[in-house]
Amino acid sequence: MEIAPNRKALTHERILDTAARAIRRAGFNGVGVADIMKEAGLTHGGFYAHFPSRDALMAEALAHAGRQSAERIARGGAAREAQGASPFRALVEGYLSERHLNGTENGCAVAALASEMPRQSSEVRAAARQRVRNLIERVAGVLPASAEGASAGAIASQMVGALQLARALGDNAEGKALLAANREALVALFDKPSTP
């Protein structure tokens, strides 16, 4: 018999969901505890029943955002693979998609927050490093055998950088063209069928 989460656990999860969206949307410094609690429909006074500090919330929200993004990427990848795409192509096409271009609030936390990560507290930086490592591991896990010698870190960097630059250009023809060029380049370089 599965035990239902208690009220405090549900409230904690609601705060994390709200904070994960908020930091991806506005950055670490663009939101305060009071803003997050208000958006979650809770009072500011209840914050310390769930987190010892703002940094603890930011670190946990970053980890939560990473899990959410990984789940979305996995679902999208599975759908693309069901249509015949290789795991690598599915990842690249999902990550560098137009949907991800304008989905900052629900997208990859690394792409949304990379430039801010080094200026955070040690607790938040540790959570940020783990998000980067997880993205690199995800890329490494789908690299085809024919991509021998390819660097998962370099590919992940290109994906994150392409998404950030496309977002800087905007959700328009120019931003979409940049994403498309990077999708095509990565697939052409690393998604070649292996030779027997």
C-alpha positions as CSV (number, residue, x, y, z in Angstrom):
1,M,0.0,0.0,0.0
2,E,1.4,3.3,-1.1
3,I,1.3,6.1,1.5
4,A,0.1,9.5,0.2
5,P,2.4,12.4,0.7
6,N,1.5,14.5,3.7
7,R,0.5,18.1,3.5
8,K,3.9,19.5,4.3
9,A,5.5,17.3,1.5
10,L,2.9,18.6,-1.0
11,T,3.5,22.2,0.0
12,H,7.3,21.6,-0.2
13,E,6.8,20.2,-3.7
14,R,4.6,23.2,-4.7
15,I,7.3,25.6,-3.5
16,L,9.9,23.7,-5.5
17,D,7.8,23.7,-8.7
18,T,7.2,27.4,-8.4
19,A,10.9,28.2,-7.6
20,A,12.1,26.0,-10.4
21,R,9.9,27.9,-12.9
22,A,10.8,31.3,-11.4
23,I,14.5,30.9,-11.5
24,R,14.5,29.7,-15.1
25,R,12.2,32.6,-16.1
26,A,13.8,35.4,-14.1
27,G,17.2,34.1,-13.0
28,F,18.5,33.5,-9.5
29,N,18.6,37.2,-8.6
30,G,15.3,38.0,-10.4
31,V,13.2,36.3,-7.7
32,G,13.0,36.6,-4.0
33,V,11.6,34.2,-1.4
34,A,8.5,36.4,-0.9
35,D,7.9,36.3,-4.7
36,I,8.1,32.6,-4.8
37,M,5.9,32.1,-1.8
38,K,3.3,34.5,-3.2
39,E,3.3,32.8,-6.6
40,A,2.9,29.4,-4.8
41,G,-0.1,30.8,-3.0
42,L,1.6,30.7,0.4
43,T,2.6,33.2,3.0
44,H,6.2,34.3,3.3
45,G,6.3,33.3,7.0
46,G,5.9,29.6,6.1
47,F,9.1,29.5,4.1
48,Y,11.4,28.5,7.0
49,A,9.3,25.5,7.8
50,H,10.6,24.1,4.5
51,F,14.1,25.6,3.9
52,P,16.8,26.8,6.2
53,S,17.8,29.6,3.8
54,R,17.2,31.1,0.3
55,D,20.4,29.4,-1.0
56,A,19.0,26.0,0.2
57,L,15.8,26.8,-1.8
58,M,17.8,27.9,-4.9
59,A,20.0,24.7,-4.8
60,E,17.0,22.4,-4.3
61,A,14.9,24.3,-6.9
62,L,17.8,23.9,-9.4
63,A,18.0,20.2,-8.8
64,H,14.2,20.0,-9.2
65,A,14.3,22.0,-12.4
66,G,17.0,19.5,-13.7
67,R,14.8,16.5,-12.9
68,Q,11.8,18.2,-14.6
69,S,13.9,19.0,-17.7
70,A,15.3,15.4,-17.8
71,E,11.9,13.9,-17.7
72,R,10.6,16.2,-20.5
73,I,13.7,15.4,-22.6
74,A,13.2,11.7,-22.0
75,R,9.5,11.8,-23.0
76,G,10.2,13.9,-26.1
77,G,13.1,11.6,-27.0
78,A,11.0,8.5,-26.7
79,A,8.4,9.9,-29.0
80,R,11.0,10.8,-31.6
81,E,12.7,7.4,-31.3
82,A,9.3,5.8,-31.8
83,Q,9.2,7.6,-35.1
84,G,12.6,6.2,-36.1
85,A,15.1,8.8,-34.9
86,S,18.2,7.6,-33.2
87,P,18.6,8.4,-29.5
88,F,21.2,11.0,-30.4
89,R,19.1,12.7,-33.1
90,A,16.1,12.6,-30.8
91,L,18.0,14.4,-28.0
92,V,19.5,17.0,-30.4
93,E,16.1,17.7,-32.1
94,G,14.3,18.0,-28.8
95,Y,16.9,20.2,-27.1
96,L,17.3,22.5,-30.1
97,S,13.6,22.6,-30.9
98,E,11.4,25.7,-31.4
99,R,9.4,24.6,-28.4
100,H,12.5,24.7,-26.2
101,L,13.4,28.1,-27.7
102,N,10.4,29.8,-26.2
103,G,10.0,27.5,-23.2
104,T,12.6,29.0,-20.9
105,E,10.4,28.7,-17.8
106,N,10.1,24.9,-18.3
107,G,13.3,24.2,-20.2
108,C,16.8,23.2,-19.4
109,A,18.1,24.9,-16.3
110,V,21.6,24.9,-17.6
111,A,20.7,26.9,-20.7
112,A,18.5,29.3,-18.7
113,L,21.0,29.9,-15.9
114,A,24.6,29.1,-17.0
115,S,25.9,32.6,-17.0
116,E,24.6,33.2,-13.5
117,M,25.8,29.9,-12.0
118,P,29.4,30.9,-11.2
119,R,28.2,33.9,-9.1
120,Q,26.1,32.0,-6.7
121,S,26.8,30.6,-3.3
122,S,28.9,27.4,-3.0
123,E,25.7,25.5,-2.2
124,V,24.0,26.7,-5.4
125,R,27.2,26.3,-7.5
126,A,27.4,22.6,-6.4
127,A,23.9,22.0,-7.6
128,A,24.7,23.8,-10.8
129,R,27.8,21.7,-11.4
130,Q,25.7,18.6,-11.0
131,R,23.1,19.9,-13.6
132,V,26.0,20.4,-16.1
133,R,27.4,17.0,-15.4
134,N,24.0,15.4,-15.9
135,L,23.5,17.1,-19.2
136,I,27.0,15.9,-20.4
137,E,26.2,12.4,-19.2
138,R,22.9,12.4,-21.1
139,V,24.7,13.4,-24.3
140,A,27.4,10.7,-23.7
141,G,24.7,8.1,-23.2
142,V,23.2,8.7,-26.7
143,L,26.4,9.2,-28.7
144,P,26.4,6.6,-31.5
145,A,29.4,4.2,-31.8
146,S,30.3,6.0,-35.0
147,A,31.0,9.1,-33.0
148,E,34.1,7.6,-31.5
149,G,36.4,10.3,-30.0
150,A,33.6,12.9,-29.9
151,S,33.4,14.9,-26.8
152,A,30.0,14.8,-25.0
153,G,31.0,17.9,-23.2
154,A,31.7,19.8,-26.4
155,I,28.4,18.7,-27.9
156,A,26.5,19.6,-24.8
157,S,28.3,23.0,-24.9
158,Q,27.2,23.6,-28.5
159,M,23.6,22.6,-27.6
160,V,23.5,25.0,-24.6
161,G,25.2,27.8,-26.5
162,A,23.0,27.4,-29.5
163,L,19.9,27.6,-27.4
164,Q,21.1,30.6,-25.5
165,L,22.1,32.5,-28.7
166,A,18.8,31.6,-30.4
167,R,17.0,33.0,-27.3
168,A,19.0,36.1,-27.5
169,L,18.0,36.5,-31.1
170,G,14.4,35.8,-30.2
171,D,11.5,33.5,-31.1
172,N,11.6,34.6,-34.7
173,A,13.0,33.5,-38.0
174,E,16.6,34.4,-37.1
175,G,16.5,32.5,-33.7
176,K,14.8,29.5,-35.3
177,A,17.3,29.5,-38.2
178,L,20.2,29.4,-35.7
179,L,18.6,26.4,-33.9
180,A,18.0,24.6,-37.2
181,A,21.6,25.1,-38.4
182,N,23.0,23.7,-35.1
183,R,20.6,20.7,-35.2
184,E,21.6,19.9,-38.8
185,A,25.3,20.3,-38.0
186,L,25.3,18.1,-35.0
187,V,23.2,15.4,-36.7
188,A,25.5,15.5,-39.8
189,L,28.6,15.2,-37.7
190,F,27.6,12.6,-35.1
191,D,24.6,10.7,-36.3
192,K,26.2,8.7,-39.1
193,P,25.3,5.0,-39.3
194,S,28.2,2.8,-38.0
195,T,30.0,0.8,-40.5
196,P,30.3,-2.9,-40.0
